[in-house]
Amino acid sequence: MAATGSEETAERAVGAGADAPAFYVTTPIYYVNDAPHLGHAYTTVAGDVLTRWHRQRGEKVWYLTGTDEHGQKIMRTAEANGLSPQEWCDKLVEESWKPLWEHLEIANDDFIRTTEPRHTQRVQEFVQDLYDKGEIYQGGYEGPYCVGCEAYKTPAELIDGDGGVRLCSIHKRPVEMLKEENYFFRLSSYGPRLLEFYEANPDFIQPASARNEVVQFVRQGLQDLSISRSTFDWGIPIPWDPKHVIYVWVDALLNYATAVGYGSEPERFSKVWPADVHLVGKDILRFHAVIWPAMLMANGLPLPGKVFAHGWLMVGGEKMSKSNLTGISPQQLTGHFGVEAYRWYFLRAIAFGQDGSFSWEDFSARYTSELANDFGNLASRVAAMVVKYFDGALPEATAVGDAERALAASLSAAVTDADTRIGDELDFAGGIAAVFDFIKQVNGYLTEQAPWKVAKDDSAQARARLATILYTAAEALRAVAVLLNPVLPETCGKLWDSLGAQDALGALSDQPVRQAGRWGQLPAGATVTKGAVLFPRLEEEGKTA
């Protein structure tokens, strides 16, 4: 169950502490103008899998998500629904956002809301520090503003609509011309420092295409950033001029620091900060890779290790979003395919960092082929044969040959490949594919060795061979359960129990992922049981997407 910022968070904060820094991963904090859709869940599941993987590396992990609750768009949405902005945010967070993360088995360590005092007070202190250092000045601005993006737009970021109306290229909605007296952050002066930092830290922005985009953007020259608004009041007041509220993006970006003790818990902050990975959608890359590091530079704070911009989920060629009427609810899919398959599908089917198209048909085909047939059927067959031929007691492998040694070598390679891809490169699709390629090899091994045929021979030699085949398959599944646990925690828990591994080896979550390839961990004599089918056959449903 997801932590929500109370006693559980405090307990984990202590655990994140003394002897080693945490591996600190963040999602964007999501804008609560509506209920979450697949795009929000995509980022959050990716962060969950990444942090679960690092936990199984034995690392101290801190995983943060939350909600962005200030700004003009939320104020207008609340008014349209007959509620105050705070009432609207409270309703959405408690009825839609937190319940979905619990439903999707997200193991976040904290959930921050930008309306919480632990955040708002620290934001004011941060901005006051910049003002005192001369990094903020007062001025005026006039230009096209997208309420959906909560950002002023350059001409290059607009497209033509009907009747010559200029539209935001992301939201496809008309921009508004705003003229305000605002406070500005001297962002323009940080262009050279940012370029120098990008050069010295080539992995700071991922993937490479995102890095190239940001570098090109900064090289063209930066403009100073308007960091206040005076035309509405739903936001954090500027401390020295409360007629202004702090620009929602400055407010939001600071959550990554305020949530881990900036300005309130200096000892903890020094151990956890900087973040190792900021996961973001590519549409908010510039905020995280340009504005955010410049703000940190201005205040003398360390910069994050990596900003990873994933692609968009596409439906019918359009980015998945409420404004484009393609905002599919995650529950529409989990109700049919199940939560575990949902967690698996998007990371398996789409290369993280690239755009990817979703379709109901592709999900169904992959579910049937890989989850039900390759993985689920393998687990069922192996357990059933151990129960049938050895009364559920895992036999000892006493007739090991080239086929078994080859499978053990393949496992070792799969563990190394998956660990590098998922844990280091955030190549979830590649890492999961490495595990499923190994699963295919185990199925191929069983087909070639045909234990059901060997079982017809009652000779001692044949029994030894049968025992070796079934031990080998069960031991392979032991490793698969460890490797897929970050992706399919409930399913792998069932498999772990079915193999008798809980009693023999301890909790699945305690198994080091990097040692999953060490052959022979499942002891002979472990009690194997045939549990429920891991991935039941799908009922036909006439939906397309």
C-alpha positions as CSV (number, residue, x, y, z in Angstrom):
1,M,0.0,0.0,0.0
2,A,1.3,3.5,-0.8
3,A,2.5,5.7,1.9
4,T,0.7,9.0,2.3
5,G,3.0,11.1,4.4
6,S,2.2,10.3,8.0
7,E,3.7,7.7,10.4
8,E,4.7,5.3,7.6
9,T,6.7,8.1,5.9
10,A,8.4,9.1,9.2
11,E,9.4,5.5,9.8
12,R,10.9,5.1,6.4
13,A,12.6,8.5,6.7
14,V,14.6,7.2,9.6
15,G,15.4,4.0,7.6
16,A,16.6,6.1,4.7
17,G,19.1,7.8,7.0
18,A,22.3,7.2,8.7
19,D,24.7,4.9,7.0
20,A,24.1,5.6,3.3
21,P,22.4,8.0,1.0
22,A,19.1,7.0,-0.4
23,F,18.6,6.2,-4.1
24,Y,16.1,9.0,-4.6
25,V,13.6,8.9,-7.5
26,T,10.7,11.3,-8.2
27,T,7.8,11.5,-10.5
28,P,6.4,14.8,-11.5
29,I,3.8,16.0,-9.1
30,Y,0.6,15.7,-11.0
31,Y,-1.8,18.6,-11.7
32,V,-5.1,17.8,-10.0
33,N,-7.4,19.5,-12.4
34,D,-8.9,16.1,-13.1
35,A,-8.7,12.4,-12.3
36,P,-5.5,10.5,-13.4
37,H,-5.3,8.8,-16.8
38,L,-2.9,6.3,-18.4
39,G,-0.1,8.8,-19.0
40,H,0.1,9.7,-15.3
41,A,0.1,6.0,-14.3
42,Y,2.8,5.2,-16.9
43,T,5.3,7.5,-15.2
44,T,4.4,6.3,-11.7
45,V,4.5,2.6,-12.5
46,A,7.9,3.1,-14.2
47,G,9.2,4.9,-11.0
48,D,7.8,2.1,-8.9
49,V,9.5,-0.6,-10.9
50,L,12.8,1.3,-10.9
51,T,12.8,1.8,-7.1
52,R,11.6,-1.8,-6.4
53,W,14.6,-2.9,-8.5
54,H,17.0,-0.8,-6.5
55,R,15.5,-2.0,-3.3
56,Q,16.3,-5.6,-4.4
57,R,19.8,-4.5,-5.1
58,G,20.0,-3.9,-1.4
59,E,20.0,-0.1,-1.7
60,K,18.2,2.4,0.5
61,V,15.5,3.9,-1.7
62,W,13.3,6.9,-1.4
63,Y,10.4,7.2,-3.9
64,L,8.4,10.4,-4.1
65,T,5.2,11.3,-5.9
66,G,2.5,13.8,-5.2
67,T,0.2,16.5,-6.5
68,D,0.6,20.1,-7.8
69,E,-2.4,22.0,-6.5
70,H,-1.9,25.7,-7.2
71,G,-2.4,27.8,-10.4
72,Q,-5.0,29.4,-12.5
73,K,-6.2,26.2,-14.2
74,I,-7.0,24.5,-10.9
75,M,-8.7,27.7,-9.7
76,R,-10.9,27.8,-12.8
77,T,-11.7,24.1,-12.6
78,A,-12.7,24.3,-9.0
79,E,-15.0,27.3,-9.7
80,A,-16.6,25.4,-12.6
81,N,-17.4,22.6,-10.1
82,G,-18.8,24.9,-7.5
83,L,-15.9,24.3,-5.0
84,S,-13.1,26.3,-3.5
85,P,-9.7,25.4,-5.0
86,Q,-8.7,23.7,-1.7
87,E,-11.9,21.7,-1.6
88,W,-11.4,20.6,-5.2
89,C,-7.8,19.5,-4.5
90,D,-8.8,17.6,-1.4
91,K,-11.6,15.8,-3.2
92,L,-9.4,14.8,-6.2
93,V,-6.4,13.7,-4.1
94,E,-8.4,11.6,-1.7
95,E,-11.0,10.1,-4.1
96,S,-8.9,9.7,-7.3
97,W,-5.1,10.0,-7.0
98,K,-4.1,8.2,-3.8
99,P,-6.6,5.4,-4.4
100,L,-5.3,4.8,-7.9
101,W,-1.7,4.5,-6.7
102,E,-2.8,2.0,-4.0
103,H,-4.7,0.1,-6.7
104,L,-1.6,-0.1,-8.9
105,E,0.6,-1.4,-6.1
106,I,2.7,1.8,-6.1
107,A,5.2,1.6,-3.1
108,N,6.0,5.3,-2.8
109,D,7.7,6.4,0.4
110,D,6.1,9.8,0.4
111,F,3.2,11.7,-1.2
112,I,3.6,15.5,-1.2
113,R,0.9,18.1,-1.8
114,T,2.0,21.6,-2.7
115,T,-0.7,23.0,-0.4
116,E,1.0,21.4,2.7
117,P,2.8,23.8,5.1
118,R,6.0,21.7,4.9
119,H,6.1,22.8,1.3
120,T,4.6,26.3,1.1
121,Q,6.8,27.7,3.9
122,R,10.0,26.3,2.4
123,V,9.1,27.6,-1.1
124,Q,8.8,31.1,0.3
125,E,12.2,30.8,2.0
126,F,13.8,29.6,-1.2
127,V,12.4,32.5,-3.3
128,Q,13.2,35.0,-0.6
129,D,16.9,33.7,-0.7
130,L,17.0,34.3,-4.4
131,Y,15.5,37.8,-4.0
132,D,18.0,38.6,-1.3
133,K,20.9,37.5,-3.6
134,G,19.7,39.8,-6.4
135,E,18.6,36.9,-8.6
136,I,15.0,38.3,-8.7
137,Y,13.8,41.7,-9.9
138,Q,10.5,43.4,-10.7
139,G,9.4,44.0,-14.3
140,G,6.6,43.8,-16.7
141,Y,5.6,41.1,-19.3
142,E,3.1,40.8,-22.1
143,G,2.7,37.7,-24.2
144,P,0.6,34.6,-25.1
145,Y,-0.1,32.4,-22.1
146,C,-1.4,28.8,-22.1
147,V,-3.5,28.1,-18.9
148,G,-3.2,24.4,-19.6
149,C,0.6,24.5,-19.5
150,E,0.7,27.3,-16.9
151,A,3.3,29.0,-19.1
152,Y,4.0,31.9,-21.4
153,K,4.6,30.7,-25.0
154,T,7.1,31.7,-27.6
155,P,5.8,32.0,-31.3
156,A,7.5,28.7,-32.1
157,E,5.4,26.9,-29.5
158,L,2.1,28.0,-31.1
159,I,0.1,26.6,-34.1
160,D,-2.7,28.1,-36.2
161,G,-6.2,27.3,-35.4
162,D,-9.5,28.1,-37.2
163,G,-9.9,31.7,-38.1
164,G,-6.3,32.5,-37.4
165,V,-6.6,31.9,-33.7
166,R,-3.2,30.9,-32.2
167,L,-3.2,27.6,-30.3
168,C,-0.9,25.9,-27.8
169,S,0.8,23.2,-29.7
170,I,0.4,20.7,-26.8
171,H,-3.2,21.4,-25.7
172,K,-4.6,22.6,-29.0
173,R,-6.5,25.3,-27.2
174,P,-6.3,29.1,-27.7
175,V,-3.7,31.0,-25.7
176,E,-4.6,34.1,-23.8
177,M,-2.7,37.4,-24.1
178,L,-1.6,38.4,-20.6
179,K,0.0,41.7,-19.5
180,E,1.3,41.7,-15.9
181,E,3.7,43.4,-13.6
182,N,5.7,40.5,-12.3
183,Y,8.9,39.5,-10.6
184,F,11.5,37.8,-12.8
185,F,14.3,35.3,-12.1
186,R,17.5,36.1,-14.0
187,L,17.4,32.8,-16.0
188,S,19.1,34.4,-19.0
189,S,22.4,34.6,-17.1
190,Y,22.5,30.9,-16.5
191,G,22.7,29.8,-20.1
192,P,26.5,29.4,-20.2
193,R,26.7,27.6,-16.9
194,L,23.9,25.2,-18.0
195,L,25.7,24.4,-21.2
196,E,29.0,23.8,-19.3
197,F,27.1,21.5,-16.9
198,Y,25.5,19.5,-19.7
199,E,28.9,19.1,-21.3
200,A,30.5,17.9,-18.1
201,N,27.6,15.6,-17.3
202,P,26.4,14.1,-20.6
203,D,24.0,11.6,-18.9
204,F,22.2,14.4,-17.0
205,I,19.4,14.5,-19.6
206,Q,18.2,11.2,-21.0
207,P,17.5,9.9,-23.6
208,A,20.0,11.4,-26.1
209,S,17.3,12.9,-28.2
210,A,16.0,14.9,-25.2
211,R,19.5,16.1,-24.3
212,N,20.0,17.3,-27.9
213,E,16.7,19.2,-27.8
214,V,17.6,21.0,-24.5
215,V,21.1,21.9,-25.5
216,Q,19.9,23.4,-28.8
217,F,17.2,25.3,-26.9
218,V,19.7,26.8,-24.4
219,R,22.2,27.7,-27.1
220,Q,19.6,29.9,-28.7
221,G,19.6,32.1,-25.6
222,L,17.4,32.1,-22.5
223,Q,14.9,34.8,-21.4
224,D,14.4,35.8,-17.8
225,L,11.6,33.9,-16.2
226,S,8.5,35.5,-14.8
227,I,8.2,33.9,-11.3
228,S,5.0,35.6,-10.0
229,R,1.4,36.2,-11.0
230,S,-0.8,39.0,-9.9
231,T,-4.0,38.4,-11.9
232,F,-5.2,35.6,-9.5
233,D,-4.5,34.6,-5.9
234,W,-4.6,30.8,-5.8
235,G,-0.9,30.2,-5.0
236,I,1.8,30.8,-2.5
237,P,2.2,34.5,-1.8
238,I,5.5,36.2,-2.6
239,P,6.9,36.9,0.9
240,W,8.0,40.5,0.3
241,D,5.0,41.4,-1.9
242,P,1.9,39.3,-1.0
243,K,-0.1,40.9,-3.9
244,H,1.7,38.4,-6.1
245,V,1.7,34.6,-5.9
246,I,4.7,32.5,-6.9
247,Y,4.6,31.0,-10.4
248,V,3.1,27.5,-10.1
249,W,6.1,25.9,-11.8
250,V,8.6,27.5,-9.4
251,D,6.4,26.3,-6.6
252,A,6.0,22.8,-8.1
253,L,9.7,22.1,-8.9
254,L,10.7,22.8,-5.4
255,N,8.7,19.9,-4.1
256,Y,11.6,17.6,-4.9
257,A,13.7,19.4,-2.3
258,T,11.0,20.4,0.3
259,A,9.8,16.8,0.6
260,V,13.2,15.5,1.7
261,G,13.9,18.2,4.3
262,Y,15.1,21.4,2.5
263,G,14.9,24.2,5.0
264,S,13.4,22.0,7.8
265,E,15.6,18.9,8.2
266,P,19.1,19.8,7.1
267,E,20.8,16.6,8.2
268,R,18.3,14.5,6.3
269,F,18.4,16.8,3.3
270,S,22.1,16.5,3.1
271,K,21.9,12.6,3.0
272,V,19.1,12.3,0.5
273,W,19.6,15.2,-1.8
274,P,20.3,15.5,-4.7
275,A,17.7,13.3,-6.4
276,D,19.2,10.5,-8.5
277,V,16.5,10.4,-11.1
278,H,13.7,12.8,-12.0
279,L,11.2,11.0,-14.2
280,V,9.2,13.4,-16.4
281,G,7.1,13.4,-19.6
282,K,8.9,15.0,-22.5
283,D,6.4,17.9,-22.6
284,I,7.8,19.2,-19.2
285,L,11.4,18.5,-20.0
286,R,12.5,22.1,-20.3
287,F,11.1,23.0,-16.9
288,H,13.2,20.2,-15.3
289,A,16.3,20.4,-17.4
290,V,16.6,24.2,-17.7
291,I,14.6,26.2,-15.1
292,W,15.1,23.7,-12.2
293,P,18.9,23.3,-12.5
294,A,19.3,27.1,-12.9
295,M,17.2,27.7,-9.7
296,L,19.4,25.2,-7.8
297,M,22.6,26.9,-9.2
298,A,21.3,30.3,-8.1
299,N,20.8,29.0,-4.5
300,G,24.0,27.0,-4.4
301,L,22.4,23.6,-4.2
302,P,23.6,20.3,-5.9
303,L,21.9,19.4,-9.1
304,P,20.0,16.1,-9.6
305,G,21.8,13.1,-11.1
306,K,19.5,12.6,-14.1
307,V,16.4,13.9,-15.7
308,F,14.8,11.2,-17.8
309,A,12.1,12.3,-20.2
310,H,9.8,9.5,-21.4
311,G,7.7,9.7,-24.5
312,W,4.0,10.1,-24.9
313,L,1.3,7.4,-24.9
314,M,-0.5,7.8,-28.1
315,V,-4.1,6.8,-29.1
316,G,-5.0,7.3,-32.7
317,G,-1.9,9.4,-33.3
318,E,-2.8,11.8,-30.5
319,K,-1.1,12.3,-27.1
320,M,-3.2,10.7,-24.4
321,S,-4.8,13.5,-22.4
322,K,-8.2,14.7,-21.1
323,S,-8.0,17.8,-23.4
324,N,-7.6,15.6,-26.5
325,L,-10.4,13.3,-25.3
326,T,-8.1,10.3,-25.2
327,G,-7.7,10.1,-21.5
328,I,-8.4,6.4,-20.9
329,S,-8.8,5.5,-17.3
330,P,-6.4,2.9,-15.9
331,Q,-9.3,1.1,-14.3
332,Q,-10.8,0.5,-17.7
333,L,-7.8,-1.8,-18.4
334,T,-7.1,-3.2,-14.9
335,G,-10.7,-4.4,-14.7
336,H,-10.2,-6.5,-17.8
337,F,-6.5,-7.5,-17.8
338,G,-5.7,-7.2,-14.1
339,V,-3.4,-4.8,-12.2
340,E,-0.3,-7.0,-12.7
341,A,-0.7,-7.2,-16.4
342,Y,-1.3,-3.5,-16.6
343,R,2.0,-2.8,-14.7
344,W,3.8,-5.1,-17.1
345,Y,2.3,-4.1,-20.5
346,F,3.3,-0.5,-20.9
347,L,6.9,-1.0,-19.8
348,R,7.2,-4.1,-21.9
349,A,5.5,-2.8,-25.1
350,I,7.0,0.7,-25.3
351,A,10.6,1.7,-25.2
352,F,10.9,4.1,-22.3
353,G,11.9,7.5,-23.7
354,Q,10.0,7.1,-27.0
355,D,6.4,7.7,-27.9
356,G,4.3,4.5,-28.0
357,S,0.9,3.7,-29.3
358,F,-1.6,1.8,-27.2
359,S,-4.2,-0.5,-28.5
360,W,-6.6,-3.0,-26.8
361,E,-5.7,-5.6,-29.4
362,D,-2.0,-5.4,-28.8
363,F,-2.5,-5.6,-25.0
364,S,-4.6,-8.7,-25.5
365,A,-2.2,-10.4,-27.9
366,R,0.8,-9.8,-25.6
367,Y,-1.1,-10.9,-22.5
368,T,-2.1,-14.2,-24.1
369,S,1.3,-14.9,-25.8
370,E,3.7,-13.9,-23.1
371,L,2.0,-13.7,-19.7
372,A,-0.6,-16.5,-20.1
373,N,1.2,-18.9,-22.5
374,D,4.9,-18.4,-21.9
375,F,5.1,-17.5,-18.2
376,G,1.8,-18.6,-16.6
377,N,1.6,-21.9,-18.4
378,L,5.3,-22.7,-17.6
379,A,4.7,-22.1,-13.9
380,S,1.6,-24.3,-13.9
381,R,3.2,-27.2,-15.9
382,V,6.3,-27.3,-13.7
383,A,4.3,-27.3,-10.4
384,A,1.9,-29.9,-11.7
385,M,4.6,-32.3,-12.8
386,V,6.5,-32.0,-9.5
387,V,3.2,-32.7,-7.6
388,K,2.3,-35.6,-9.9
389,Y,5.7,-37.3,-10.2
390,F,7.3,-36.5,-6.8
391,D,4.3,-35.8,-4.5
392,G,5.2,-32.1,-4.4
393,A,8.7,-32.6,-3.0
394,L,11.2,-30.8,-5.2
395,P,13.6,-33.6,-6.4
396,E,17.4,-33.3,-6.4
397,A,19.2,-32.8,-9.7
398,T,21.7,-35.7,-9.9
399,A,21.9,-36.1,-13.7
400,V,23.1,-32.7,-14.9
401,G,24.2,-32.4,-18.5
402,D,24.9,-29.9,-21.2
403,A,21.3,-28.8,-21.5
404,E,21.2,-27.8,-17.8
405,R,24.5,-26.1,-17.9
406,A,23.5,-24.1,-20.9
407,L,20.3,-23.0,-19.2
408,A,22.2,-21.9,-16.1
409,A,24.6,-19.9,-18.3
410,S,21.6,-18.3,-20.1
411,L,20.2,-17.3,-16.7
412,S,23.4,-15.6,-15.6
413,A,23.5,-13.6,-18.8
414,A,19.8,-12.6,-18.5
415,V,20.3,-11.4,-14.9
416,T,23.3,-9.2,-16.0
417,D,21.4,-7.9,-19.0
418,A,18.2,-7.1,-17.1
419,D,20.0,-5.5,-14.2
420,T,22.0,-3.2,-16.4
421,R,19.0,-2.3,-18.6
422,I,16.4,-1.7,-15.8
423,G,18.6,-0.6,-12.9
424,D,21.1,1.6,-14.8
425,E,19.7,2.5,-18.2
426,L,15.9,2.7,-17.4
427,D,15.4,0.5,-20.5
428,F,12.4,-1.3,-19.0
429,A,11.3,-2.9,-22.3
430,G,14.8,-4.3,-22.9
431,G,15.2,-5.6,-19.4
432,I,11.8,-7.3,-19.3
433,A,12.5,-8.7,-22.7
434,A,15.7,-10.3,-21.4
435,V,13.7,-12.1,-18.7
436,F,11.0,-13.3,-21.1
437,D,13.6,-14.5,-23.6
438,F,14.9,-16.6,-20.8
439,I,11.4,-17.9,-20.0
440,K,11.1,-18.9,-23.7
441,Q,14.4,-20.8,-23.3
442,V,13.0,-22.7,-20.3
443,N,9.9,-23.6,-22.3
444,G,12.1,-24.8,-25.1
445,Y,14.2,-26.8,-22.6
446,L,11.1,-28.6,-21.4
447,T,9.9,-29.3,-24.9
448,E,13.2,-30.8,-25.8
449,Q,13.6,-32.8,-22.6
450,A,10.0,-33.9,-22.6
451,P,9.7,-34.9,-18.9
452,W,6.2,-36.4,-19.5
453,K,7.8,-38.9,-21.7
454,V,10.8,-39.6,-19.4
455,A,8.3,-40.2,-16.6
456,K,7.0,-43.3,-18.5
457,D,10.3,-45.1,-17.8
458,D,10.5,-46.5,-14.3
459,S,14.3,-47.1,-14.4
460,A,16.6,-45.4,-11.8
461,Q,18.4,-43.6,-14.6
462,A,15.1,-42.2,-16.0
463,R,14.0,-41.1,-12.6
464,A,17.2,-39.3,-12.0
465,R,16.8,-37.6,-15.4
466,L,13.2,-36.7,-14.6
467,A,14.2,-35.3,-11.3
468,T,17.0,-33.2,-12.9
469,I,14.7,-31.8,-15.5
470,L,12.0,-30.7,-13.1
471,Y,14.5,-29.3,-10.6
472,T,16.1,-27.3,-13.4
473,A,12.8,-25.8,-14.5
474,A,11.8,-25.0,-10.9
475,E,15.1,-23.4,-10.2
476,A,14.7,-21.3,-13.4
477,L,11.3,-20.2,-12.1
478,R,12.8,-19.3,-8.8
479,A,15.1,-16.8,-10.6
480,V,12.3,-15.5,-12.8
481,A,10.2,-14.7,-9.7
482,V,13.1,-12.6,-8.3
483,L,13.7,-10.8,-11.6
484,L,10.1,-10.0,-12.3
485,N,9.1,-9.2,-8.7
486,P,9.6,-5.4,-9.2
487,V,7.2,-5.6,-12.2
488,L,4.7,-8.2,-11.0
489,P,5.0,-8.3,-7.2
490,E,1.7,-10.1,-6.5
491,T,2.1,-12.7,-9.3
492,C,5.7,-13.4,-8.4
493,G,4.7,-13.7,-4.7
494,K,2.2,-16.4,-5.7
495,L,4.9,-18.2,-7.8
496,W,7.4,-17.9,-4.9
497,D,4.9,-19.6,-2.5
498,S,4.1,-22.2,-5.1
499,L,7.8,-23.2,-5.4
500,G,8.1,-23.5,-1.6
501,A,10.7,-20.7,-1.7
502,Q,9.2,-18.6,1.1
503,D,10.0,-21.3,3.7
504,A,13.2,-22.4,2.1
505,L,14.8,-19.0,1.2
506,G,12.8,-16.3,3.0
507,A,10.8,-13.4,1.7
508,L,10.9,-12.7,-2.0
509,S,11.5,-9.0,-1.5
510,D,14.7,-9.8,0.4
511,Q,16.2,-11.7,-2.5
512,P,19.1,-9.7,-4.1
513,V,18.3,-9.3,-7.8
514,R,22.0,-9.4,-8.7
515,Q,22.3,-12.9,-7.1
516,A,19.3,-14.3,-8.9
517,G,21.5,-16.0,-11.4
518,R,23.5,-18.0,-8.9
519,W,22.3,-21.5,-9.7
520,G,21.1,-24.0,-7.2
521,Q,19.5,-21.8,-4.6
522,L,16.2,-23.6,-4.4
523,P,16.9,-26.6,-2.1
524,A,15.8,-30.1,-3.0
525,G,12.9,-31.1,-0.7
526,A,11.1,-27.8,-1.0
527,T,7.4,-28.2,-1.0
528,V,5.9,-27.4,-4.4
529,T,2.2,-26.8,-4.7
530,K,0.0,-26.1,-7.7
531,G,-1.6,-22.8,-7.1
532,A,-4.2,-20.8,-9.0
533,V,-3.5,-19.9,-12.7
534,L,-1.2,-16.9,-12.7
535,F,-2.8,-15.3,-15.7
536,P,-6.3,-16.5,-16.5
537,R,-7.7,-16.6,-20.0
538,L,-9.2,-13.3,-21.0
539,E,-12.9,-13.0,-21.6
540,E,-13.6,-11.6,-25.1
541,E,-14.5,-7.9,-24.9
542,G,-15.4,-5.8,-27.8
543,K,-13.3,-2.8,-27.0
544,T,-10.7,-1.1,-29.2
545,A,-8.4,1.8,-28.5
